């Protein structure tokens, strides 16, 4: 794979609970500045997640976080709200860091409606 290819990974959190918002995060990691210990957040302790959050924000090329409210979930359903939160996170990252990925990889089986090349990867976390 081309080392200059910017790939962003996207995942959501909060899809399981019965109440509250759903969140999505996106990151473009820097191949020249690796982060030790990255794994599925559900398999990490809270302390390790907090530490890695700081590492990502410091070492990644770009990152973004966005959400959809409980009201939006009720209006469009949880799947569509998750996809909308993903789209918002990608857009926030692009604005904040002035960077556009060449490819978006989604943890899941559906891609949000975005104008970038996108692939869904089941169990992609």
Phi and psi restraints in degrees (value plus and minus 20) as a CYANA .aco file:
   2 UNK   PHI     -84.8   -44.8
   2 UNK   PSI     102.8   142.8
   3 UNK   PHI     -86.5   -46.5
   3 UNK   PSI     -39.3     0.7
   4 UNK   PHI    -109.2   -69.2
   4 UNK   PSI     -21.9    18.1
   5 UNK   PHI     -94.7   -54.7
   5 UNK   PSI     103.0   143.0
   6 UNK   PHI    -111.2   -71.2
   6 UNK   PSI      92.7   132.7
   7 UNK   PHI    -133.4   -93.4
   7 UNK   PSI     108.6   148.6
   8 UNK   PHI    -129.0   -89.0
   8 UNK   PSI     122.1   162.1
   9 UNK   PHI    -124.7   -84.7
   9 UNK   PSI     120.5   160.5
  10 UNK   PHI    -151.1  -111.1
  10 UNK   PSI     116.8   156.8
  11 UNK   PHI    -165.3  -125.3
  11 UNK   PSI     140.4   180.4
  12 UNK   PHI    -135.9   -95.9
  12 UNK   PSI     143.5   183.5
  13 UNK   PHI    -163.2  -123.2
  13 UNK   PSI     125.0   165.0
  14 UNK   PHI      76.3   116.3
  14 UNK   PSI      -6.7    33.3
  15 UNK   PHI     -99.8   -59.8
  15 UNK   PSI     -43.4    -3.4
  16 UNK   PHI     -99.9   -59.9
  16 UNK   PSI     -58.2   -18.2
  17 UNK   PHI     -82.5   -42.5
  17 UNK   PSI     136.5   176.5
  18 UNK   PHI    -103.5   -63.5
  18 UNK   PSI     -33.6     6.4
  19 UNK   PHI    -160.1  -120.1
  19 UNK   PSI     137.1   177.1
  20 UNK   PHI      80.0   120.0
  20 UNK   PSI    -199.9  -159.9
  21 UNK   PHI    -101.6   -61.6
  21 UNK   PSI     144.1   184.1
  22 UNK   PHI    -132.2   -92.2
  22 UNK   PSI     119.6   159.6
  23 UNK   PHI    -138.1   -98.1
  23 UNK   PSI     135.1   175.1
  24 UNK   PHI    -157.2  -117.2
  24 UNK   PSI     126.2   166.2
  25 UNK   PHI    -149.6  -109.6
  25 UNK   PSI     129.4   169.4
  26 UNK   PHI    -154.5  -114.5
  26 UNK   PSI     125.3   165.3
  27 UNK   PHI    -168.1  -128.1
  27 UNK   PSI     123.4   163.4
  28 UNK   PHI    -134.4   -94.4
  28 UNK   PSI      89.8   129.8
  29 UNK   PHI     -97.6   -57.6
  29 UNK   PSI     133.5   173.5
  30 UNK   PHI    -116.5   -76.5
  30 UNK   PSI      93.6   133.6
  31 UNK   PHI     -82.4   -42.4
  31 UNK   PSI     -41.5    -1.5
  32 UNK   PHI    -110.6   -70.6
  32 UNK   PSI     -21.7    18.3
  33 UNK   PHI    -160.8  -120.8
  33 UNK   PSI      47.7    87.7
  34 UNK   PHI     -84.0   -44.0
  34 UNK   PSI     134.9   174.9
  35 UNK   PHI    -134.7   -94.7
  35 UNK   PSI      95.8   135.8
  36 UNK   PHI     -92.4   -52.4
  36 UNK   PSI     117.4   157.4
  37 UNK   PHI      72.7   112.7
  37 UNK   PSI     -16.0    24.0
  38 UNK   PHI     -84.2   -44.2
  38 UNK   PSI     114.9   154.9
  39 UNK   PHI    -180.9  -140.9
  39 UNK   PSI     156.3   196.3
  40 UNK   PHI     -74.9   -34.9
  40 UNK   PSI     104.0   144.0
  41 UNK   PHI     -79.3   -39.3
  41 UNK   PSI     -48.2    -8.2
  42 UNK   PHI     -87.9   -47.9
  42 UNK   PSI     -36.9     3.1
  43 UNK   PHI    -118.3   -78.3
  43 UNK   PSI     -16.7    23.3
  44 UNK   PHI    -130.2   -90.2
  44 UNK   PSI     131.6   171.6
  45 UNK   PHI     -90.8   -50.8
  45 UNK   PSI     141.4   181.4
  46 UNK   PHI     -79.9   -39.9
  46 UNK   PSI     -60.3   -20.3
  47 UNK   PHI     -81.8   -41.8
  47 UNK   PSI     -64.3   -24.3
  48 UNK   PHI     -87.5   -47.5
  48 UNK   PSI     -60.1   -20.1
  49 UNK   PHI     -80.4   -40.4
  49 UNK   PSI     -64.5   -24.5
  50 UNK   PHI     -81.9   -41.9
  50 UNK   PSI     -63.6   -23.6
  51 UNK   PHI     -81.2   -41.2
  51 UNK   PSI     -68.1   -28.1
  52 UNK   PHI     -87.0   -47.0
  52 UNK   PSI     -50.5   -10.5
  53 UNK   PHI     -79.0   -39.0
  53 UNK   PSI     -65.6   -25.6
  54 UNK   PHI     -84.5   -44.5
  54 UNK   PSI     -61.0   -21.0
  55 UNK   PHI     -81.6   -41.6
  55 UNK   PSI     -63.5   -23.5
  56 UNK   PHI     -82.5   -42.5
  56 UNK   PSI     -66.6   -26.6
  57 UNK   PHI     -85.6   -45.6
  57 UNK   PSI     -45.4    -5.4
  58 UNK   PHI    -109.0   -69.0
  58 UNK   PSI     -61.0   -21.0
  59 UNK   PHI    -121.2   -81.2
  59 UNK   PSI     -41.3    -1.3
  60 UNK   PHI     -91.4   -51.4
  60 UNK   PSI     135.4   175.4
  61 UNK   PHI     -88.8   -48.8
  61 UNK   PSI     -55.8   -15.8
  62 UNK   PHI    -183.7  -143.7
  62 UNK   PSI     134.2   174.2
  63 UNK   PHI    -176.6  -136.6
  63 UNK   PSI     140.9   180.9
  64 UNK   PHI    -177.1  -137.1
  64 UNK   PSI     132.9   172.9
  65 UNK   PHI    -156.1  -116.1
  65 UNK   PSI     118.6   158.6
  66 UNK   PHI    -170.2  -130.2
  66 UNK   PSI     151.0   191.0
  67 UNK   PHI    -165.4  -125.4
  67 UNK   PSI     150.8   190.8
  68 UNK   PHI    -147.7  -107.7
  68 UNK   PSI     117.4   157.4
  69 UNK   PHI     -96.2   -56.2
  69 UNK   PSI     145.8   185.8
  70 UNK   PHI     -80.1   -40.1
  70 UNK   PSI     -56.6   -16.6
  71 UNK   PHI     -82.7   -42.7
  71 UNK   PSI     -64.2   -24.2
  72 UNK   PHI     -84.1   -44.1
  72 UNK   PSI     -59.7   -19.7
  73 UNK   PHI     -78.5   -38.5
  73 UNK   PSI     -66.5   -26.5
  74 UNK   PHI     -81.4   -41.4
  74 UNK   PSI     -53.0   -13.0
  75 UNK   PHI     -99.7   -59.7
  75 UNK   PSI     -57.0   -17.0
  76 UNK   PHI    -139.2   -99.2
  76 UNK   PSI     -25.6    14.4
  77 UNK   PHI      68.1   108.1
  77 UNK   PSI     140.2   180.2
  78 UNK   PHI     -86.1   -46.1
  78 UNK   PSI     -58.0   -18.0
  79 UNK   PHI     -83.4   -43.4
  79 UNK   PSI     -71.1   -31.1
  80 UNK   PHI     -83.2   -43.2
  80 UNK   PSI     -55.8   -15.8
  81 UNK   PHI     -86.8   -46.8
  81 UNK   PSI     -59.1   -19.1
  82 UNK   PHI     -82.3   -42.3
  82 UNK   PSI     -64.7   -24.7
  83 UNK   PHI     -85.6   -45.6
  83 UNK   PSI     -57.3   -17.3
  84 UNK   PHI     -88.1   -48.1
  84 UNK   PSI     -60.2   -20.2
  85 UNK   PHI     -81.4   -41.4
  85 UNK   PSI     -59.3   -19.3
  86 UNK   PHI     -82.2   -42.2
  86 UNK   PSI     -66.8   -26.8
  87 UNK   PHI     -79.1   -39.1
  87 UNK   PSI     -64.8   -24.8
  88 UNK   PHI     -83.0   -43.0
  88 UNK   PSI     -59.9   -19.9
  89 UNK   PHI     -84.2   -44.2
  89 UNK   PSI     -63.0   -23.0
  90 UNK   PHI     -82.2   -42.2
  90 UNK   PSI     -66.3   -26.3
  91 UNK   PHI     -83.7   -43.7
  91 UNK   PSI     -60.5   -20.5
  92 UNK   PHI     -82.5   -42.5
  92 UNK   PSI     -61.9   -21.9
  93 UNK   PHI     -82.3   -42.3
  93 UNK   PSI     -64.7   -24.7
  94 UNK   PHI     -81.1   -41.1
  94 UNK   PSI     -61.2   -21.2
  95 UNK   PHI     -90.9   -50.9
  95 UNK   PSI     -68.2   -28.2
  96 UNK   PHI     -84.2   -44.2
  96 UNK   PSI     -59.7   -19.7
  97 UNK   PHI    -129.2   -89.2
  97 UNK   PSI     -22.7    17.3
  98 UNK   PHI      31.2    71.2
  98 UNK   PSI      30.8    70.8
  99 UNK   PHI    -159.0  -119.0
  99 UNK   PSI     118.9   158.9
 100 UNK   PHI    -142.8  -102.8
 100 UNK   PSI     102.8   142.8
 101 UNK   PHI     -91.6   -51.6
 101 UNK   PSI     134.7   174.7
 102 UNK   PHI    -100.3   -60.3
 102 UNK   PSI     -45.9    -5.9
 103 UNK   PHI    -168.1  -128.1
 103 UNK   PSI     119.2   159.2
 104 UNK   PHI    -131.0   -91.0
 104 UNK   PSI     106.1   146.1
 105 UNK   PHI    -132.3   -92.3
 105 UNK   PSI     103.4   143.4
 106 UNK   PHI    -124.3   -84.3
 106 UNK   PSI     113.7   153.7
 107 UNK   PHI     -99.5   -59.5
 107 UNK   PSI      84.2   124.2
 108 UNK   PHI     131.7   171.7
 108 UNK   PSI    -184.2  -144.2
 109 UNK   PHI    -138.0   -98.0
 109 UNK   PSI     -13.6    26.4
 110 UNK   PHI    -157.6  -117.6
 110 UNK   PSI     129.0   169.0
 111 UNK   PHI    -125.0   -85.0
 111 UNK   PSI     126.2   166.2
 112 UNK   PHI     -89.6   -49.6
 112 UNK   PSI     144.1   184.1
 113 UNK   PHI    -100.3   -60.3
 113 UNK   PSI      75.8   115.8
 114 UNK   PHI    -154.3  -114.3
 114 UNK   PSI     142.3   182.3
 115 UNK   PHI    -118.4   -78.4
 115 UNK   PSI      10.6    50.6
 116 UNK   PHI    -140.6  -100.6
 116 UNK   PSI     132.4   172.4
 117 UNK   PHI     -77.7   -37.7
 117 UNK   PSI     112.9   152.9
 118 UNK   PHI    -162.2  -122.2
 118 UNK   PSI     120.8   160.8
 119 UNK   PHI    -155.9  -115.9
 119 UNK   PSI     118.4   158.4
 120 UNK   PHI    -113.0   -73.0
 120 UNK   PSI     115.2   155.2
 121 UNK   PHI    -146.3  -106.3
 121 UNK   PSI      90.6   130.6
 122 UNK   PHI     -86.4   -46.4
 122 UNK   PSI     112.0   152.0
 123 UNK   PHI      39.8    79.8
 123 UNK   PSI      18.9    58.9
 124 UNK   PHI    -102.0   -62.0
 124 UNK   PSI     -20.6    19.4
